Amino acid sequence: MNRKHIKRKLIEQRIYGLAIIAVSILFLLIVSAESSASGRDCGAVFLTMPLGLYLLFTRSIVLR
């Protein structure tokens, strides 16, 4: 891969990371409006938020 292709992949990966973080925040907003205790389960955020942060801040290409 040439340098231009690597740079494009890293930008694409950061966009995906931002999108995953946005979905996590949206999920938290939806769950916070729920009134019942069982409806406030935000376990998916513990999986998606670290993934989004990793994709955003890593210098290696994770997505191929």
PDB file of N, H, CA, C and O in Angstrom:
ATOM      1  N   MET A   1       0.843  -1.180   0.000  1.00  0.00           N
ATOM      2  CA  MET A   1       0.000   0.000   0.000  1.00  0.00           C
ATOM      3  C   MET A   1       0.888   1.244   0.000  1.00  0.00           C
ATOM      4  O   MET A   1       1.913   1.296   0.680  1.00  0.00           O
ATOM      5  N   ASN A   2       0.483   2.208  -0.752  1.00  0.00           N
ATOM      6  H   ASN A   2      -0.349   2.166  -1.304  1.00  0.00           H
ATOM      7  CA  ASN A   2       1.242   3.445  -0.769  1.00  0.00           C
ATOM      8  C   ASN A   2       0.750   4.380   0.339  1.00  0.00           C
ATOM      9  O   ASN A   2      -0.248   4.108   1.006  1.00  0.00           O
ATOM     10  N   ARG A   3       1.452   5.451   0.512  1.00  0.00           N
ATOM     11  H   ARG A   3       2.263   5.672  -0.030  1.00  0.00           H
ATOM     12  CA  ARG A   3       1.182   6.383   1.607  1.00  0.00           C
ATOM     13  C   ARG A   3      -0.200   7.026   1.502  1.00  0.00           C
ATOM     14  O   ARG A   3      -0.865   7.251   2.513  1.00  0.00           O
ATOM     15  N   LYS A   4      -0.622   7.316   0.282  1.00  0.00           N
ATOM     16  H   LYS A   4      -0.082   7.132  -0.540  1.00  0.00           H
ATOM     17  CA  LYS A   4      -1.930   7.936   0.075  1.00  0.00           C
ATOM     18  C   LYS A   4      -3.054   6.982   0.473  1.00  0.00           C
ATOM     19  O   LYS A   4      -4.046   7.399   1.071  1.00  0.00           O
ATOM     20  N   HIS A   5      -2.898   5.722   0.146  1.00  0.00           N
ATOM     21  H   HIS A   5      -2.092   5.384  -0.340  1.00  0.00           H
ATOM     22  CA  HIS A   5      -3.895   4.713   0.490  1.00  0.00           C
ATOM     23  C   HIS A   5      -3.962   4.511   2.012  1.00  0.00           C
ATOM     24  O   HIS A   5      -5.047   4.362   2.573  1.00  0.00           O
ATOM     25  N   ILE A   6      -2.814   4.509   2.663  1.00  0.00           N
ATOM     26  H   ILE A   6      -1.933   4.630   2.207  1.00  0.00           H
ATOM     27  CA  ILE A   6      -2.778   4.347   4.123  1.00  0.00           C
ATOM     28  C   ILE A   6      -3.451   5.531   4.800  1.00  0.00           C
ATOM     29  O   ILE A   6      -4.226   5.351   5.739  1.00  0.00           O
ATOM     30  N   LYS A   7      -3.162   6.736   4.332  1.00  0.00           N
ATOM     31  H   LYS A   7      -2.533   6.882   3.568  1.00  0.00           H
ATOM     32  CA  LYS A   7      -3.770   7.927   4.917  1.00  0.00           C
ATOM     33  C   LYS A   7      -5.289   7.916   4.736  1.00  0.00           C
ATOM     34  O   LYS A   7      -6.025   8.307   5.642  1.00  0.00           O
ATOM     35  N   ARG A   8      -5.755   7.472   3.572  1.00  0.00           N
ATOM     36  H   ARG A   8      -5.156   7.155   2.836  1.00  0.00           H
ATOM     37  CA  ARG A   8      -7.198   7.383   3.308  1.00  0.00           C
ATOM     38  C   ARG A   8      -7.855   6.368   4.236  1.00  0.00           C
ATOM     39  O   ARG A   8      -8.944   6.613   4.754  1.00  0.00           O
ATOM     40  N   LYS A   9      -7.199   5.233   4.446  1.00  0.00           N
ATOM     41  H   LYS A   9      -6.314   5.034   4.025  1.00  0.00           H
ATOM     42  CA  LYS A   9      -7.738   4.209   5.339  1.00  0.00           C
ATOM     43  C   LYS A   9      -7.801   4.711   6.781  1.00  0.00           C
ATOM     44  O   LYS A   9      -8.769   4.424   7.485  1.00  0.00           O
ATOM     45  N   LEU A  10      -6.794   5.452   7.231  1.00  0.00           N
ATOM     46  H   LEU A  10      -6.008   5.685   6.659  1.00  0.00           H
ATOM     47  CA  LEU A  10      -6.806   5.984   8.592  1.00  0.00           C
ATOM     48  C   LEU A  10      -7.913   7.014   8.785  1.00  0.00           C
ATOM     49  O   LEU A  10      -8.545   7.055   9.840  1.00  0.00           O
ATOM     50  N   ILE A  11      -8.149   7.839   7.782  1.00  0.00           N
ATOM     51  H   ILE A  11      -7.635   7.806   6.924  1.00  0.00           H
ATOM     52  CA  ILE A  11      -9.241   8.815   7.865  1.00  0.00           C
ATOM     53  C   ILE A  11     -10.581   8.098   7.897  1.00  0.00           C
ATOM     54  O   ILE A  11     -11.462   8.459   8.678  1.00  0.00           O
ATOM     55  N   GLU A  12     -10.740   7.089   7.056  1.00  0.00           N
ATOM     56  H   GLU A  12     -10.025   6.796   6.421  1.00  0.00           H
ATOM     57  CA  GLU A  12     -11.972   6.304   7.045  1.00  0.00           C
ATOM     58  C   GLU A  12     -12.188   5.612   8.395  1.00  0.00           C
ATOM     59  O   GLU A  12     -13.314   5.551   8.890  1.00  0.00           O
ATOM     60  N   GLN A  13     -11.120   5.098   8.982  1.00  0.00           N
ATOM     61  H   GLN A  13     -10.206   5.148   8.580  1.00  0.00           H
ATOM     62  CA  GLN A  13     -11.205   4.437  10.279  1.00  0.00           C
ATOM     63  C   GLN A  13     -11.611   5.418  11.376  1.00  0.00           C
ATOM     64  O   GLN A  13     -12.391   5.068  12.260  1.00  0.00           O
ATOM     65  N   ARG A  14     -11.096   6.626  11.327  1.00  0.00           N
ATOM     66  H   ARG A  14     -10.462   6.911  10.608  1.00  0.00           H
ATOM     67  CA  ARG A  14     -11.467   7.634  12.329  1.00  0.00           C
ATOM     68  C   ARG A  14     -12.927   8.059  12.175  1.00  0.00           C
ATOM     69  O   ARG A  14     -13.603   8.328  13.168  1.00  0.00           O
ATOM     70  N   ILE A  15     -13.410   8.118  10.945  1.00  0.00           N
ATOM     71  H   ILE A  15     -12.860   7.900  10.139  1.00  0.00           H
ATOM     72  CA  ILE A  15     -14.819   8.433  10.721  1.00  0.00           C
ATOM     73  C   ILE A  15     -15.698   7.340  11.306  1.00  0.00           C
ATOM     74  O   ILE A  15     -16.710   7.631  11.943  1.00  0.00           O
ATOM     75  N   TYR A  16     -15.316   6.075  11.093  1.00  0.00           N
ATOM     76  H   TYR A  16     -14.494   5.838  10.575  1.00  0.00           H
ATOM     77  CA  TYR A  16     -16.056   4.965  11.686  1.00  0.00           C
ATOM     78  C   TYR A  16     -16.020   5.042  13.215  1.00  0.00           C
ATOM     79  O   TYR A  16     -17.023   4.766  13.873  1.00  0.00           O
ATOM     80  N   GLY A  17     -14.878   5.413  13.776  1.00  0.00           N
ATOM     81  H   GLY A  17     -14.063   5.638  13.241  1.00  0.00           H
ATOM     82  CA  GLY A  17     -14.769   5.560  15.219  1.00  0.00           C
ATOM     83  C   GLY A  17     -15.697   6.635  15.752  1.00  0.00           C
ATOM     84  O   GLY A  17     -16.353   6.440  16.776  1.00  0.00           O
ATOM     85  N   LEU A  18     -15.758   7.768  15.067  1.00  0.00           N
ATOM     86  H   LEU A  18     -15.225   7.927  14.236  1.00  0.00           H
ATOM     87  CA  LEU A  18     -16.662   8.841  15.474  1.00  0.00           C
ATOM     88  C   LEU A  18     -18.123   8.409  15.366  1.00  0.00           C
ATOM     89  O   LEU A  18     -18.945   8.761  16.212  1.00  0.00           O
ATOM     90  N   ALA A  19     -18.441   7.647  14.325  1.00  0.00           N
ATOM     91  H   ALA A  19     -17.773   7.360  13.638  1.00  0.00           H
ATOM     92  CA  ALA A  19     -19.817   7.171  14.150  1.00  0.00           C
ATOM     93  C   ALA A  19     -20.207   6.209  15.273  1.00  0.00           C
ATOM     94  O   ALA A  19     -21.328   6.271  15.777  1.00  0.00           O
ATOM     95  N   ILE A  20     -19.300   5.330  15.664  1.00  0.00           N
ATOM     96  H   ILE A  20     -18.389   5.280  15.255  1.00  0.00           H
ATOM     97  CA  ILE A  20     -19.591   4.391  16.747  1.00  0.00           C
ATOM     98  C   ILE A  20     -19.754   5.127  18.071  1.00  0.00           C
ATOM     99  O   ILE A  20     -20.621   4.774  18.870  1.00  0.00           O
ATOM    100  N   ILE A  21     -18.937   6.137  18.311  1.00  0.00           N
ATOM    101  H   ILE A  21     -18.233   6.424  17.661  1.00  0.00           H
ATOM    102  CA  ILE A  21     -19.075   6.934  19.533  1.00  0.00           C
ATOM    103  C   ILE A  21     -20.405   7.681  19.524  1.00  0.00           C
ATOM    104  O   ILE A  21     -21.071   7.768  20.555  1.00  0.00           O
ATOM    105  N   ALA A  22     -20.796   8.219  18.378  1.00  0.00           N
ATOM    106  H   ALA A  22     -20.255   8.148  17.540  1.00  0.00           H
ATOM    107  CA  ALA A  22     -22.082   8.925  18.283  1.00  0.00           C
ATOM    108  C   ALA A  22     -23.251   7.986  18.559  1.00  0.00           C
ATOM    109  O   ALA A  22     -24.209   8.373  19.228  1.00  0.00           O
ATOM    110  N   VAL A  23     -23.184   6.758  18.052  1.00  0.00           N
ATOM    111  H   VAL A  23     -22.406   6.444  17.509  1.00  0.00           H
ATOM    112  CA  VAL A  23     -24.235   5.786  18.312  1.00  0.00           C
ATOM    113  C   VAL A  23     -24.271   5.425  19.796  1.00  0.00           C
ATOM    114  O   VAL A  23     -25.348   5.232  20.359  1.00  0.00           O
ATOM    115  N   SER A  24     -23.113   5.334  20.428  1.00  0.00           N
ATOM    116  H   SER A  24     -22.238   5.491  19.971  1.00  0.00           H
ATOM    117  CA  SER A  24     -23.061   5.036  21.862  1.00  0.00           C
ATOM    118  C   SER A  24     -23.699   6.149  22.682  1.00  0.00           C
ATOM    119  O   SER A  24     -24.443   5.881  23.625  1.00  0.00           O
ATOM    120  N   ILE A  25     -23.412   7.391  22.326  1.00  0.00           N
ATOM    121  H   ILE A  25     -22.808   7.609  21.560  1.00  0.00           H
ATOM    122  CA  ILE A  25     -23.997   8.526  23.041  1.00  0.00           C
ATOM    123  C   ILE A  25     -25.503   8.576  22.812  1.00  0.00           C
ATOM    124  O   ILE A  25     -26.268   8.849  23.737  1.00  0.00           O
ATOM    125  N   LEU A  26     -25.923   8.314  21.585  1.00  0.00           N
ATOM    126  H   LEU A  26     -25.301   8.092  20.834  1.00  0.00           H
ATOM    127  CA  LEU A  26     -27.354   8.271  21.288  1.00  0.00           C
ATOM    128  C   LEU A  26     -28.036   7.165  22.092  1.00  0.00           C
ATOM    129  O   LEU A  26     -29.136   7.359  22.610  1.00  0.00           O
ATOM    130  N   PHE A  27     -27.401   6.039  22.194  1.00  0.00           N
ATOM    131  H   PHE A  27     -26.508   5.882  21.774  1.00  0.00           H
ATOM    132  CA  PHE A  27     -27.938   4.939  22.987  1.00  0.00           C
ATOM    133  C   PHE A  27     -28.070   5.335  24.457  1.00  0.00           C
ATOM    134  O   PHE A  27     -29.070   5.007  25.097  1.00  0.00           O
ATOM    135  N   LEU A  28     -27.069   6.038  24.997  1.00  0.00           N
ATOM    136  H   LEU A  28     -26.257   6.304  24.477  1.00  0.00           H
ATOM    137  CA  LEU A  28     -27.151   6.499  26.385  1.00  0.00           C
ATOM    138  C   LEU A  28     -28.303   7.478  26.583  1.00  0.00           C
ATOM    139  O   LEU A  28     -28.979   7.435  27.611  1.00  0.00           O
ATOM    140  N   LEU A  29     -28.533   8.349  25.621  1.00  0.00           N
ATOM    141  H   LEU A  29     -27.984   8.383  24.786  1.00  0.00           H
ATOM    142  CA  LEU A  29     -29.640   9.300  25.723  1.00  0.00           C
ATOM    143  C   LEU A  29     -30.985   8.588  25.691  1.00  0.00           C
ATOM    144  O   LEU A  29     -31.899   8.952  26.430  1.00  0.00           O
ATOM    145  N   ILE A  30     -31.108   7.591  24.852  1.00  0.00           N
ATOM    146  H   ILE A  30     -30.365   7.295  24.252  1.00  0.00           H
ATOM    147  CA  ILE A  30     -32.364   6.842  24.775  1.00  0.00           C
ATOM    148  C   ILE A  30     -32.600   6.065  26.063  1.00  0.00           C
ATOM    149  O   ILE A  30     -33.717   6.042  26.578  1.00  0.00           O
ATOM    150  N   VAL A  31     -31.567   5.436  26.578  1.00  0.00           N
ATOM    151  H   VAL A  31     -30.659   5.454  26.159  1.00  0.00           H
ATOM    152  CA  VAL A  31     -31.705   4.621  27.794  1.00  0.00           C
ATOM    153  C   VAL A  31     -31.980   5.502  29.010  1.00  0.00           C
ATOM    154  O   VAL A  31     -32.701   5.087  29.917  1.00  0.00           O
ATOM    155  N   SER A  32     -31.421   6.700  29.043  1.00  0.00           N
ATOM    156  H   SER A  32     -30.834   7.037  28.307  1.00  0.00           H
ATOM    157  CA  SER A  32     -31.621   7.564  30.210  1.00  0.00           C
ATOM    158  C   SER A  32     -33.070   8.039  30.319  1.00  0.00           C
ATOM    159  O   SER A  32     -33.511   8.418  31.404  1.00  0.00           O
ATOM    160  N   ALA A  33     -33.808   8.025  29.226  1.00  0.00           N
ATOM    161  H   ALA A  33     -33.450   7.718  28.345  1.00  0.00           H
ATOM    162  CA  ALA A  33     -35.203   8.455  29.251  1.00  0.00           C
ATOM    163  C   ALA A  33     -36.142   7.346  29.716  1.00  0.00           C
ATOM    164  O   ALA A  33     -37.321   7.601  29.961  1.00  0.00           O
ATOM    165  N   GLU A  34     -35.644   6.138  29.839  1.00  0.00           N
ATOM    166  H   GLU A  34     -34.686   5.931  29.641  1.00  0.00           H
ATOM    167  CA  GLU A  34     -36.471   4.999  30.251  1.00  0.00           C
ATOM    168  C   GLU A  34     -36.788   5.110  31.745  1.00  0.00           C
ATOM    169  O   GLU A  34     -35.940   5.519  32.539  1.00  0.00           O
ATOM    170  N   SER A  35     -37.999   4.748  32.113  1.00  0.00           N
ATOM    171  H   SER A  35     -38.688   4.416  31.468  1.00  0.00           H
ATOM    172  CA  SER A  35     -38.417   4.897  33.510  1.00  0.00           C
ATOM    173  C   SER A  35     -38.180   3.635  34.338  1.00  0.00           C
ATOM    174  O   SER A  35     -37.944   3.733  35.542  1.00  0.00           O
ATOM    175  N   SER A  36     -38.237   2.473  33.733  1.00  0.00           N
ATOM    176  H   SER A  36     -38.429   2.393  32.755  1.00  0.00           H
ATOM    177  CA  SER A  36     -38.078   1.246  34.522  1.00  0.00           C
ATOM    178  C   SER A  36     -36.601   0.913  34.693  1.00  0.00           C
ATOM    179  O   SER A  36     -35.763   1.306  33.882  1.00  0.00           O
ATOM    180  N   ALA A  37     -36.300   0.185  35.761  1.00  0.00           N
ATOM    181  H   ALA A  37     -36.981  -0.134  36.420  1.00  0.00           H
ATOM    182  CA  ALA A  37     -34.915  -0.173  36.054  1.00  0.00           C
ATOM    183  C   ALA A  37     -34.366  -1.154  35.029  1.00  0.00           C
ATOM    184  O   ALA A  37     -33.187  -1.091  34.683  1.00  0.00           O
ATOM    185  N   SER A  38     -35.204  -2.058  34.541  1.00  0.00           N
ATOM    186  H   SER A  38     -36.163  -2.109  34.822  1.00  0.00           H
ATOM    187  CA  SER A  38     -34.712  -3.027  33.555  1.00  0.00           C
ATOM    188  C   SER A  38     -34.483  -2.379  32.196  1.00  0.00           C
ATOM    189  O   SER A  38     -33.724  -2.906  31.383  1.00  0.00           O
ATOM    190  N   GLY A  39     -35.119  -1.259  31.941  1.00  0.00           N
ATOM    191  H   GLY A  39     -35.735  -0.831  32.602  1.00  0.00           H
ATOM    192  CA  GLY A  39     -34.935  -0.555  30.687  1.00  0.00           C
ATOM    193  C   GLY A  39     -33.693   0.303  30.660  1.00  0.00           C
ATOM    194  O   GLY A  39     -33.324   0.813  29.602  1.00  0.00           O
ATOM    195  N   ARG A  40     -33.043   0.476  31.787  1.00  0.00           N
ATOM    196  H   ARG A  40     -33.343   0.062  32.646  1.00  0.00           H
ATOM    197  CA  ARG A  40     -31.845   1.313  31.859  1.00  0.00           C
ATOM    198  C   ARG A  40     -30.561   0.513  31.728  1.00  0.00           C
ATOM    199  O   ARG A  40     -29.509   0.954  32.191  1.00  0.00           O
ATOM    200  N   ASP A  41     -30.630  -0.630  31.117  1.00  0.00           N
ATOM    201  H   ASP A  41     -31.485  -0.988  30.741  1.00  0.00           H
ATOM    202  CA  ASP A  41     -29.457  -1.463  30.909  1.00  0.00           C
ATOM    203  C   ASP A  41     -28.652  -0.894  29.746  1.00  0.00           C
ATOM    204  O   ASP A  41     -29.131  -0.872  28.612  1.00  0.00           O
ATOM    205  N   CYS A  42     -27.451  -0.442  30.013  1.00  0.00           N
ATOM    206  H   CYS A  42     -27.062  -0.461  30.934  1.00  0.00           H
ATOM    207  CA  CYS A  42     -26.617   0.147  28.961  1.00  0.00           C
ATOM    208  C   CYS A  42     -25.346  -0.667  28.760  1.00  0.00           C
ATOM    209  O   CYS A  42     -24.262  -0.105  28.608  1.00  0.00           O
ATOM    210  N   GLY A  43     -25.479  -1.967  28.759  1.00  0.00           N
ATOM    211  H   GLY A  43     -26.360  -2.423  28.883  1.00  0.00           H
ATOM    212  CA  GLY A  43     -24.341  -2.850  28.590  1.00  0.00           C
ATOM    213  C   GLY A  43     -23.673  -2.732  27.236  1.00  0.00           C
ATOM    214  O   GLY A  43     -22.469  -2.958  27.118  1.00  0.00           O
ATOM    215  N   ALA A  44     -24.434  -2.384  26.217  1.00  0.00           N
ATOM    216  H   ALA A  44     -25.412  -2.200  26.314  1.00  0.00           H
ATOM    217  CA  ALA A  44     -23.862  -2.254  24.874  1.00  0.00           C
ATOM    218  C   ALA A  44     -22.848  -1.110  24.796  1.00  0.00           C
ATOM    219  O   ALA A  44     -21.929  -1.143  23.978  1.00  0.00           O
ATOM    220  N   VAL A  45     -23.020  -0.114  25.638  1.00  0.00           N
ATOM    221  H   VAL A  45     -23.767  -0.087  26.302  1.00  0.00           H
ATOM    222  CA  VAL A  45     -22.094   1.020  25.629  1.00  0.00           C
ATOM    223  C   VAL A  45     -20.706   0.584  26.103  1.00  0.00           C
ATOM    224  O   VAL A  45     -19.698   1.139  25.666  1.00  0.00           O
ATOM    225  N   PHE A  46     -20.653  -0.401  26.988  1.00  0.00           N
ATOM    226  H   PHE A  46     -21.472  -0.852  27.343  1.00  0.00           H
ATOM    227  CA  PHE A  46     -19.369  -0.901  27.471  1.00  0.00           C
ATOM    228  C   PHE A  46     -18.608  -1.658  26.389  1.00  0.00           C
ATOM    229  O   PHE A  46     -17.410  -1.900  26.534  1.00  0.00           O
ATOM    230  N   LEU A  47     -19.277  -2.028  25.321  1.00  0.00           N
ATOM    231  H   LEU A  47     -20.250  -1.830  25.203  1.00  0.00           H
ATOM    232  CA  LEU A  47     -18.618  -2.667  24.190  1.00  0.00           C
ATOM    233  C   LEU A  47     -18.326  -1.684  23.061  1.00  0.00           C
ATOM    234  O   LEU A  47     -17.256  -1.734  22.453  1.00  0.00           O
ATOM    235  N   THR A  48     -19.263  -0.800  22.783  1.00  0.00           N
ATOM    236  H   THR A  48     -20.131  -0.760  23.277  1.00  0.00           H
ATOM    237  CA  THR A  48     -19.119   0.074  21.633  1.00  0.00           C
ATOM    238  C   THR A  48     -18.240   1.299  21.889  1.00  0.00           C
ATOM    239  O   THR A  48     -17.505   1.720  20.996  1.00  0.00           O
ATOM    240  N   MET A  49     -18.301   1.867  23.067  1.00  0.00           N
ATOM    241  H   MET A  49     -18.899   1.525  23.792  1.00  0.00           H
ATOM    242  CA  MET A  49     -17.513   3.073  23.340  1.00  0.00           C
ATOM    243  C   MET A  49     -15.999   2.802  23.279  1.00  0.00           C
ATOM    244  O   MET A  49     -15.286   3.561  22.622  1.00  0.00           O
ATOM    245  N   PRO A  50     -15.483   1.756  23.935  1.00  0.00           N
ATOM    246  CA  PRO A  50     -14.039   1.501  23.796  1.00  0.00           C
ATOM    247  C   PRO A  50     -13.619   1.185  22.361  1.00  0.00           C
ATOM    248  O   PRO A  50     -12.527   1.560  21.936  1.00  0.00           O
ATOM    249  N   LEU A  51     -14.482   0.500  21.620  1.00  0.00           N
ATOM    250  H   LEU A  51     -15.370   0.196  21.966  1.00  0.00           H
ATOM    251  CA  LEU A  51     -14.166   0.214  20.222  1.00  0.00           C
ATOM    252  C   LEU A  51     -14.070   1.506  19.419  1.00  0.00           C
ATOM    253  O   LEU A  51     -13.141   1.680  18.631  1.00  0.00           O
ATOM    254  N   GLY A  52     -15.019   2.406  19.615  1.00  0.00           N
ATOM    255  H   GLY A  52     -15.774   2.265  20.255  1.00  0.00           H
ATOM    256  CA  GLY A  52     -14.983   3.685  18.912  1.00  0.00           C
ATOM    257  C   GLY A  52     -13.767   4.515  19.282  1.00  0.00           C
ATOM    258  O   GLY A  52     -13.148   5.133  18.415  1.00  0.00           O
ATOM    259  N   LEU A  53     -13.421   4.535  20.559  1.00  0.00           N
ATOM    260  H   LEU A  53     -13.924   4.033  21.263  1.00  0.00           H
ATOM    261  CA  LEU A  53     -12.239   5.282  20.990  1.00  0.00           C
ATOM    262  C   LEU A  53     -10.960   4.682  20.429  1.00  0.00           C
ATOM    263  O   LEU A  53     -10.043   5.408  20.045  1.00  0.00           O
ATOM    264  N   TYR A  54     -10.900   3.354  20.382  1.00  0.00           N
ATOM    265  H   TYR A  54     -11.645   2.764  20.694  1.00  0.00           H
ATOM    266  CA  TYR A  54      -9.724   2.689  19.822  1.00  0.00           C
ATOM    267  C   TYR A  54      -9.569   3.015  18.340  1.00  0.00           C
ATOM    268  O   TYR A  54      -8.470   3.317  17.876  1.00  0.00           O
ATOM    269  N   LEU A  55     -10.674   2.953  17.604  1.00  0.00           N
ATOM    270  H   LEU A  55     -11.567   2.708  17.982  1.00  0.00           H
ATOM    271  CA  LEU A  55     -10.606   3.276  16.183  1.00  0.00           C
ATOM    272  C   LEU A  55     -10.246   4.734  15.951  1.00  0.00           C
ATOM    273  O   LEU A  55      -9.614   5.069  14.949  1.00  0.00           O
ATOM    274  N   LEU A  56     -10.636   5.586  16.856  1.00  0.00           N
ATOM    275  H   LEU A  56     -11.149   5.314  17.671  1.00  0.00           H
ATOM    276  CA  LEU A  56     -10.373   7.013  16.700  1.00  0.00           C
ATOM    277  C   LEU A  56      -8.911   7.370  16.979  1.00  0.00           C
ATOM    278  O   LEU A  56      -8.336   8.205  16.281  1.00  0.00           O
ATOM    279  N   PHE A  57      -8.310   6.751  17.986  1.00  0.00           N
ATOM    280  H   PHE A  57      -8.777   6.073  18.554  1.00  0.00           H
ATOM    281  CA  PHE A  57      -6.991   7.196  18.442  1.00  0.00           C
ATOM    282  C   PHE A  57      -5.820   6.294  18.074  1.00  0.00           C
ATOM    283  O   PHE A  57      -4.675   6.666  18.330  1.00  0.00           O
ATOM    284  N   THR A  58      -6.059   5.126  17.484  1.00  0.00           N
ATOM    285  H   THR A  58      -6.989   4.825  17.276  1.00  0.00           H
ATOM    286  CA  THR A  58      -4.937   4.265  17.145  1.00  0.00           C
ATOM    287  C   THR A  58      -4.236   4.753  15.880  1.00  0.00           C
ATOM    288  O   THR A  58      -4.846   5.389  15.020  1.00  0.00           O
ATOM    289  N   ARG A  59      -2.963   4.447  15.787  1.00  0.00           N
ATOM    290  H   ARG A  59      -2.468   3.931  16.486  1.00  0.00           H
ATOM    291  CA  ARG A  59      -2.192   4.845  14.613  1.00  0.00           C
ATOM    292  C   ARG A  59      -2.030   3.701  13.617  1.00  0.00           C
ATOM    293  O   ARG A  59      -1.513   3.894  12.517  1.00  0.00           O
ATOM    294  N   SER A  60      -2.474   2.517  14.007  1.00  0.00           N
ATOM    295  H   SER A  60      -2.894   2.360  14.900  1.00  0.00           H
ATOM    296  CA  SER A  60      -2.376   1.381  13.100  1.00  0.00           C
ATOM    297  C   SER A  60      -3.712   1.193  12.373  1.00  0.00           C
ATOM    298  O   SER A  60      -4.756   1.643  12.845  1.00  0.00           O
ATOM    299  N   ILE A  61      -3.662   0.540  11.251  1.00  0.00           N
ATOM    300  H   ILE A  61      -2.814   0.174  10.867  1.00  0.00           H
ATOM    301  CA  ILE A  61      -4.873   0.287  10.479  1.00  0.00           C
ATOM    302  C   ILE A  61      -5.525  -0.964  11.028  1.00  0.00           C
ATOM    303  O   ILE A  61      -4.938  -2.044  10.987  1.00  0.00           O
ATOM    304  N   VAL A  62      -6.735  -0.825  11.541  1.00  0.00           N
ATOM    305  H   VAL A  62      -7.212   0.053  11.575  1.00  0.00           H
ATOM    306  CA  VAL A  62      -7.487  -1.943  12.110  1.00  0.00           C
ATOM    307  C   VAL A  62      -8.465  -2.479  11.075  1.00  0.00           C
ATOM    308  O   VAL A  62      -8.591  -3.694  10.922  1.00  0.00           O
ATOM    309  N   LEU A  63      -9.147  -1.612  10.372  1.00  0.00           N
ATOM    310  H   LEU A  63      -9.044  -0.625  10.495  1.00  0.00           H
ATOM    311  CA  LEU A  63     -10.118  -2.005   9.354  1.00  0.00           C
ATOM    312  C   LEU A  63      -9.409  -2.192   8.022  1.00  0.00           C
ATOM    313  O   LEU A  63      -8.602  -1.352   7.623  1.00  0.00           O
ATOM    314  N   ARG A  64      -9.699  -3.263   7.347  1.00  0.00           N
ATOM    315  H   ARG A  64     -10.355  -3.945   7.671  1.00  0.00           H
ATOM    316  CA  ARG A  64      -9.031  -3.513   6.052  1.00  0.00           C
ATOM    317  C   ARG A  64      -9.969  -3.407   4.918  1.00  0.00           C
ATOM    318  O   ARG A  64      -9.570  -3.588   3.767  1.00  0.00           O
TER     319      ARG A  64
END
